[in-house]
């Protein structure tokens, strides 16, 4: 029998001894990877492949209608959406589902004060914490029952990501055909002059309300601010036009797409509408 | 072994010749590369006897990745990464090639469908695998580096998702990427440079699509394959952990220096001090 150590062994000495013990135990009473573990891996892999094939089949056969229209939606969405068109902006920007948690973070952090937290801040901190986990949790204990802090942190992380993903998936989309019906209410509530009406209709249909809210209409996305009383800031028609043409040139760091493709006349109409929006009464 | 040798029958001679034919190339390869021994070690190495079904999630994620690799190679034979407009139809070439793959090619829908849905399955399995490693505390010594590599694989996998999303060149793809790149652009210092690089200019245009295609099918897969290889090498080198709650866990349960032994004698004898009280069990205490 080895001499009984008089001092507490250091953490790393304990860790090394534990791993040496692990190696010895596995050698002595482990079982061969092939066939035992590999058999389980094979079954699981077959489940994975058949699940993927099943998803592909449901996607294809529920979407492809008798008219062979590839944009027709099935149980799992369309085969493909209409071709990309930089000219139409009435499309709601939506990432693949596994980015929904990031997407929804931007509803929580609003432009301009804290949107940086949603775009870069929180994801960067989360990534650094994830990479650094083995160095933050340096105890050798592995049993979940003896790691209450880690377990609570893990459950909270899963819950918050799950909720953000769910909220992102069920977020209400602002459809142009629905928002356009709100225009008369806007005119009344905001006391809009007749000159602002073409801009209001354009605002409802050109995709602005995919991200911006206005007098209770539209969906709030990607940190975009509410524009109900943007006009009370008196930024000026020319500022509004310049901003619509190139948002990030005027507001560095703005994630808003450029709307220069609308053309001078329509940009002017939009600018008049925005400058006339002094808030609801 | 018999000491007296009888004359071998014709059948025995024939059998020996066949055996030699099979063994010779294997020996040839082993002598020159050591690969056969490597594969033998990989297959017949011992793993803890108490591993459970949760520990198949890593190889399940690997399978999902292989599905992506194979279907991706096939798609690359038919997909055209061009945002130019087809003069005959007025539609973008890339979008048309996606419709062609899904509609006209034999089993094209299956290959594209598996690639599209396999991506989600791959991401889900990576997250589940990460959850399993977290639950088992398997990121602790000596597997810290493999945890970091795993997080980098997850990150690369999600970048694959981001770059692949644009390739069908449809409205969803286009507008999600416009905003996605703009969001990248908000990062300090590197952000605007990164956004400029991804777009290949100030706007998403004709050059953006080939750039995303190159990232998606050359650069990122190269990176992720290298990371997965390293990940697997470390799994084989360091071994798979036992479930920490297992009664016969390999390595026993770790006991903190300031904690009394909870289950002495299960995997190792508990050393006793001179006055007969049990010492704290120390990993590796067994000689």
Interface residues (C-beta under 8 A of the other chain):
Chain A: X1 X2 X4 X5 X8 X9 X11 X12 X14 X15 X16 X17 X18 X19 X20 X21 X22 X23 X24 X25 X26 X27 X29 X30 X31 X32 X33 X34 X36 X37 X38 X40 X41 X43 X44 X45 X47 X48 X49 X51 X52 X53 X55 X56 X57 X59 X60 X64 X68 X70 X76 X79 X80 X81 X82 X83 X84 X85 X86 X88 X89 X91 X92 X93 X94 X95 X96 X97 X98 X99 X106 X115 X116 X119 X120 X127 X130 X131 X133 X134 X135 X137 X138 X139 X140 X141 X142 X143 X144 X145 X147 X150 X154 X158 X222 X248 X253 X254 X255 X256 X257 X258
Chain B: X42 X43 X44 X45 X46 X47 X48 X49 X51 X53 X55 X56 X57 X59 X60 X63 X64 X67 X83 X91 X92 X95 X98 X99 X102 X103 X109 X110 X112 X113 X114 X116 X117 X118 X119 X120 X121 X123 X125 X131 X134 X135 X136 X137 X138 X139 X140 X141 X142 X143 X144 X147 X148 X151 X155 X158 X161 X162 X165 X168 X169 X170 X171 X172 X173 X174 X175 X176 X178 X179 X180 X182 X183 X185 X186 X187 X188 X191 X203 X204 X239 X240 X241 X242 X244 X245 X248 X250 X251 X252 X253 X254 X256 X257 X258 X267 X268 X271 X273 X279 X282 X283 X284 X285 X286 X287
